[in-house]
Amino acid sequence: MTTYAVGDLQGCLEPLQRLLDAVHFDPARDKLWLCGDLINRGPDSLGCLRFVKSLGDAAETVLGNHDLHLLAVAAGARKASSKDTLEAILRAEDAPELLDWLRRRPLLLVEENGPHVLSHAGLHPHWDRATALREAAFVESALRADNYRELFTFMYGNSPARWREGREGEKRLRFAINVLTRMRYCRRDGELDFKEKDSPGTQPESLLPWYEVADRRHEDMKVIFGHWSTVGTPSAHDVVALDSGCVWGGFLTAYALQTGVYTRLRCPQAQAPKKR
C-alpha cells in the first residue's frame, strides 16, 4: 500500500487522472491525499469534486482557501469574483450533497505511525503536533455544526496576525483558518504576513517563508503542503511543497509518503499565469 500526496487541482481533473495512471494508483490498495483547493480557476471543478468523492475511503483531502471560498459563496456569505469558475458546482443537481461532503473534510491529515502531516498552506512555526491538531479540530467542529454558515461571516480578514494560546471565538477560528489555508510568509517572531506572495528570495528581509522561522516547533514532523505555486524547492529538509502550478500550465505533482519519490506531469494551461 502506498499513500500518494498530490498538489492543488484547482479544477484540473484530467491531469489528476493521468497522474494516478502514471503511478498505477489502485483505490483498493492505495491511499490518496490531496492538498486542498480541489476547485476554481480550472476547467472541471465539478468533475474534481465528484471524482474525489467517488473514491470513498481511498481518498482524503484537506480544505484549501478556494474550497472554503466556495462554501462561503454557496452559503450566501460571499459573492463570487469575476475569476471564479464555480457556477457549474452551484447549479449541479448534486450540489447540496457535494457541498455537505466538502465542508466535512478536515484541515489537517496526520500519517498513522509516521511523521507526515498534510495541510493546505502549512503549520504555524509555533505550533507543535498537538497544537496543530487541536486548532484544526476547532475549525472542523465549526464547519460541521448546524450553524456553520455563521463562520463565513467573519472568516475573511488578516487579523489577528500573532499566535496566542488561549484565544477563543471568532479570532481563534480566523487565525487557524489563515494559518492552515492562506499562510506563506511570517516575520521572524512568527507574525503572519499576507502582502507578499511571490517566490522565496523576492521578499523583504523582514520576512521568511513560514518553514524558515528559527524557532519552529514541529521539526519532528514532515509537513506536506500546497497553496504556493511559486515556492520552488523549500530550503527546509522536513517540508514537502506540492503546488507546482498545474492550473497555470505547470505540473501536477505526486509524492509517495513511503518512498519519498516524486512523480509530476505537465499540465495544459487552464488559466493565464498571474501577473507579477
C-alpha positions as CSV (number, residue, x, y, z in Angstrom):
1,M,0.0,0.0,0.0
2,T,1.3,3.4,-1.0
3,T,-0.1,6.8,0.1
4,Y,0.3,9.5,-2.6
5,A,0.0,13.1,-1.7
6,V,-1.0,15.3,-4.7
7,G,-0.8,19.1,-5.1
8,D,-3.6,21.6,-5.8
9,L,-6.0,20.5,-8.5
10,Q,-8.0,23.8,-9.0
11,G,-10.4,22.1,-11.3
12,C,-7.9,20.1,-13.4
13,L,-9.4,16.7,-13.4
14,E,-7.8,15.2,-16.5
15,P,-4.2,15.8,-15.2
16,L,-5.1,14.1,-11.9
17,Q,-6.4,11.1,-13.7
18,R,-3.3,10.9,-15.9
19,L,-1.1,11.3,-12.8
20,L,-2.9,8.5,-11.0
21,D,-2.5,6.2,-14.0
22,A,1.2,7.1,-14.1
23,V,1.8,5.9,-10.5
24,H,-0.6,2.9,-11.0
25,F,-2.9,4.1,-8.2
26,D,-5.2,1.4,-7.1
27,P,-8.1,2.6,-4.8
28,A,-8.5,-0.9,-3.5
29,R,-4.9,-0.9,-2.2
30,D,-3.5,2.7,-2.2
31,K,-4.5,5.9,-0.5
32,L,-4.7,9.4,-2.0
33,W,-4.1,12.6,0.0
34,L,-5.0,15.9,-1.7
35,C,-3.5,19.2,-0.6
36,G,-6.8,21.1,-1.0
37,D,-8.0,23.7,-3.5
38,L,-9.8,21.0,-5.5
39,I,-11.7,23.6,-7.3
40,N,-11.7,27.0,-9.0
41,R,-9.9,28.5,-12.0
42,G,-9.5,25.2,-13.9
43,P,-11.9,23.6,-16.5
44,D,-13.7,21.0,-14.4
45,S,-14.2,21.9,-10.8
46,L,-17.4,19.9,-10.6
47,G,-15.7,16.9,-12.0
48,C,-12.9,17.1,-9.5
49,L,-15.4,17.2,-6.6
50,R,-17.4,14.3,-7.9
51,F,-14.3,12.2,-8.7
52,V,-12.5,12.6,-5.4
53,K,-15.8,12.0,-3.5
54,S,-16.4,8.8,-5.6
55,L,-13.1,7.3,-4.4
56,G,-14.6,7.0,-0.9
57,D,-12.2,6.0,1.8
58,A,-9.3,5.6,-0.7
59,A,-9.0,9.4,-0.9
60,E,-9.0,12.3,1.6
61,T,-8.5,16.0,1.1
62,V,-7.8,18.8,3.4
63,L,-9.6,22.1,2.8
64,G,-7.9,24.9,1.0
65,N,-8.8,28.6,0.7
66,H,-10.6,28.1,-2.6
67,D,-12.7,25.3,-1.1
68,L,-13.7,27.5,1.8
69,H,-14.5,30.3,-0.6
70,L,-16.9,28.0,-2.5
71,L,-18.6,27.1,0.8
72,A,-18.9,30.8,1.7
73,V,-20.4,31.7,-1.8
74,A,-22.8,28.8,-1.6
75,A,-23.9,29.9,1.9
76,G,-24.6,33.4,0.6
77,A,-21.9,35.0,2.8
78,R,-19.6,36.0,-0.1
79,K,-20.0,37.0,-3.7
80,A,-18.1,35.0,-6.4
81,S,-15.4,37.0,-8.0
82,S,-15.0,37.6,-11.8
83,K,-12.2,35.0,-11.8
84,D,-14.2,32.2,-10.1
85,T,-15.3,29.2,-12.0
86,L,-17.8,27.9,-9.5
87,E,-21.1,28.1,-11.4
88,A,-21.2,24.5,-12.6
89,I,-20.9,23.3,-9.0
90,L,-23.5,25.7,-7.6
91,R,-26.0,24.8,-10.4
92,A,-25.4,21.0,-10.2
93,E,-28.3,18.7,-9.1
94,D,-26.0,17.1,-6.6
95,A,-24.6,20.4,-5.3
96,P,-26.1,20.0,-1.8
97,E,-24.6,16.6,-1.4
98,L,-21.2,17.7,-2.7
99,L,-21.1,20.9,-0.6
100,D,-22.1,18.9,2.5
101,W,-19.3,16.4,1.8
102,L,-16.8,19.2,1.2
103,R,-17.5,21.1,4.5
104,R,-16.9,17.9,6.4
105,R,-13.4,17.5,5.1
106,P,-10.5,18.0,7.6
107,L,-8.0,20.8,7.7
108,L,-5.2,18.5,8.7
109,L,-4.2,14.9,8.0
110,V,-1.7,13.0,10.1
111,E,0.0,9.8,8.9
112,E,-0.6,6.9,11.2
113,N,2.7,5.8,12.8
114,G,4.6,8.1,10.6
115,P,6.0,11.7,10.5
116,H,3.9,13.1,7.6
117,V,1.3,15.8,8.2
118,L,-0.7,17.4,5.4
119,S,-2.1,21.0,5.5
120,H,-3.1,23.2,2.6
121,A,-0.7,26.1,3.5
122,G,1.5,24.6,6.2
123,L,1.8,24.8,10.0
124,H,2.4,27.9,12.1
125,P,6.1,27.9,13.3
126,H,5.0,28.0,17.0
127,W,2.6,25.0,16.7
128,D,3.7,21.6,17.8
129,R,1.8,18.5,16.7
130,A,-0.8,18.6,19.5
131,T,-1.5,22.3,18.9
132,A,-1.9,21.9,15.2
133,L,-4.4,19.0,15.7
134,R,-6.3,21.0,18.3
135,E,-6.6,24.1,16.2
136,A,-7.6,22.2,13.1
137,A,-10.2,20.3,15.1
138,F,-11.6,23.6,16.4
139,V,-12.3,24.8,12.9
140,E,-13.6,21.5,11.7
141,S,-16.1,21.5,14.6
142,A,-17.4,24.9,13.5
143,L,-17.7,23.8,9.9
144,R,-19.6,20.7,10.8
145,A,-22.1,22.4,13.1
146,D,-25.6,23.1,12.2
147,N,-24.9,26.9,12.3
148,Y,-21.8,26.6,10.1
149,R,-22.9,29.5,7.9
150,E,-22.0,31.9,10.7
151,L,-18.4,31.0,10.3
152,F,-18.3,32.6,6.8
153,T,-19.5,36.0,8.1
154,F,-16.2,36.5,10.0
155,M,-13.8,34.1,8.3
156,Y,-12.2,36.8,6.0
157,G,-9.5,39.1,7.3
158,N,-5.8,39.2,8.2
159,S,-6.1,39.7,11.9
160,P,-5.1,38.5,14.4
161,A,-1.6,38.0,12.9
162,R,0.1,36.6,16.0
163,W,-0.4,33.3,17.7
164,R,-1.7,33.4,21.2
165,E,-2.5,30.4,23.3
166,G,-5.9,30.5,25.0
167,R,-7.7,32.7,22.4
168,E,-11.2,31.7,21.7
169,G,-14.2,32.5,19.4
170,E,-14.0,34.3,16.1
171,K,-10.4,35.4,16.3
172,R,-9.2,31.9,17.1
173,L,-11.1,30.5,14.2
174,R,-9.9,33.1,11.7
175,F,-6.2,32.7,12.8
176,A,-6.3,29.0,12.4
177,I,-8.0,29.2,9.0
178,N,-5.4,31.7,7.9
179,V,-2.5,29.6,9.0
180,L,-3.9,26.3,7.5
181,T,-5.2,27.7,4.2
182,R,-3.5,31.1,3.4
183,M,-0.1,31.4,5.1
184,R,3.1,31.9,3.1
185,Y,5.4,34.4,4.9
186,C,6.0,35.2,8.6
187,R,8.1,37.8,10.4
188,R,10.9,36.3,12.4
189,D,8.8,36.2,15.5
190,G,6.0,34.2,13.7
191,E,3.7,37.1,12.9
192,L,1.8,36.3,9.7
193,D,2.1,38.5,6.6
194,F,-0.3,38.3,3.7
195,K,1.0,41.1,1.5
196,E,3.9,39.1,-0.1
197,K,3.0,36.1,-2.3
198,D,5.9,35.7,-4.7
199,S,8.7,33.1,-4.5
200,P,11.2,32.9,-1.7
201,G,14.1,35.2,-2.3
202,T,12.0,38.1,-3.6
203,Q,10.5,39.1,-0.2
204,P,11.7,41.9,2.1
205,E,14.4,41.0,4.6
206,S,12.0,41.2,7.5
207,L,10.0,38.2,6.2
208,L,10.7,34.5,6.0
209,P,8.8,31.6,4.5
210,W,6.9,30.1,7.4
211,Y,9.2,27.0,7.3
212,E,12.4,29.0,7.8
213,V,11.4,30.7,11.1
214,A,14.2,29.8,13.5
215,D,12.2,28.5,16.5
216,R,9.9,26.3,14.5
217,R,8.3,23.7,16.9
218,H,7.3,20.9,14.5
219,E,10.6,19.5,13.4
220,D,9.5,16.0,14.5
221,M,7.1,16.2,11.5
222,K,7.4,16.2,7.8
223,V,4.9,18.8,6.7
224,I,3.3,18.4,3.2
225,F,1.6,21.5,1.8
226,G,0.3,23.1,-1.4
227,H,-1.1,26.6,-1.9
228,W,2.2,28.3,-3.0
229,S,2.8,27.6,-6.7
230,T,6.0,29.7,-6.9
231,V,7.7,28.3,-3.8
232,G,10.1,26.0,-5.8
233,T,12.1,23.6,-3.7
234,P,11.9,24.6,0.0
235,S,15.1,25.1,1.9
236,A,14.0,23.1,4.9
237,H,14.5,19.3,4.7
238,D,11.4,18.5,6.6
239,V,8.8,20.1,4.3
240,V,7.3,18.9,1.0
241,A,5.8,21.5,-1.3
242,L,3.4,20.1,-3.9
243,D,1.6,23.0,-5.6
244,S,3.6,23.2,-8.9
245,G,1.1,25.4,-10.8
246,C,-1.0,22.9,-12.7
247,V,-3.7,25.4,-13.5
248,W,-1.2,27.9,-14.8
249,G,0.3,25.4,-17.2
250,G,2.9,24.0,-14.8
251,F,2.9,20.5,-13.3
252,L,0.7,18.3,-11.2
253,T,2.9,16.6,-8.6
254,A,2.5,13.4,-6.5
255,Y,4.7,12.5,-3.6
256,A,4.8,8.9,-2.3
257,L,5.0,9.0,1.5
258,Q,6.6,5.6,2.0
259,T,9.4,6.1,-0.6
260,G,9.8,9.8,-0.9
261,V,9.5,9.5,-4.7
262,Y,8.1,12.4,-6.7
263,T,6.1,12.0,-9.9
264,R,5.0,15.0,-11.9
265,L,3.2,15.5,-15.2
266,R,3.0,18.7,-17.4
267,C,-0.5,20.2,-17.4
268,P,-2.2,22.2,-20.1
269,Q,-2.6,25.9,-19.2
270,A,-6.1,26.3,-17.9
271,Q,-5.7,30.0,-17.0
272,A,-3.2,32.6,-17.9
273,P,-0.3,32.9,-15.4
274,K,-0.7,35.5,-12.7
275,K,0.8,38.9,-13.5
276,R,3.7,39.8,-11.2
